[in-house]
Amino acid sequence: MADNDNKPTGGKPIAHVVPAILTGAAALIAALTTVYVNVRGERQPPPPAVATTPATPAARQPAAPVARKLQLQVDRIAVQHDGSPGTTDWRFTVEADGEPLFVFSQDDLDDSGGRNVAVPGDAAGNLALAPGARVRITVQGWRGSRLRLVQGAPDVRGEGVFAAAGAMAPLQVRADVPGDGAFVFYFSAAAVDGGQGR
């Protein structure tokens, strides 16, 4: 009997048997994996966990600044030139940023000393002013005349800027030729209904 017959590998060197052992092991692992997948496949995998975060209230947006409602009024008019010999009747319009604000008439304006300040009785209008905003105030005036049939261009004009409640800088309102009419308007403003716009 040869020596190779007594070896556990059937007479083959061990190096020749290793590939067969590895192939058998791989086949065994594949079979076990198939069985495991088939058995486990009857159950659905658990749904993936969804991360939930507690609902947070939406961040509050800063409130838009509220416009203040103001009453702008003409406190007095200093007459430098009334535009004619003797006294003169005038009609004035006041605009805020090009929009009509109010109209008033002032009769018997006089530029003679001691009589050259007029206090209008009803020369006021309301405007809305956002915080930090500025409003362009325009005053135009027409001299009263029985001969004038059509209003036409204003005889006097002036512009200024209003920025807050309180006093506004005096506003020069004049004709191209001062002798045809020249006035200084003094304005003031006060909050209306608590100063909040509607």
Secondary structure, DSSP 4 states (H G I P E B T S, - for coil): --GGGGSTTTTS-HHHHHHHHHHHHHHHHHHHHHHHHHHHTTSPPPPPPPP-----PPPPPPPPPPPEEEEEEEEEEEEEE-SSSS-EEEEEEEEETTEEEEEEEEEEE--STTS-EE--SS-EEEEEE-TT--EEEEEEEEE--SS--S--S-SEEEEEEE-SSEE---EEEE-SSGGG-EEEEEEEEEESGGG---
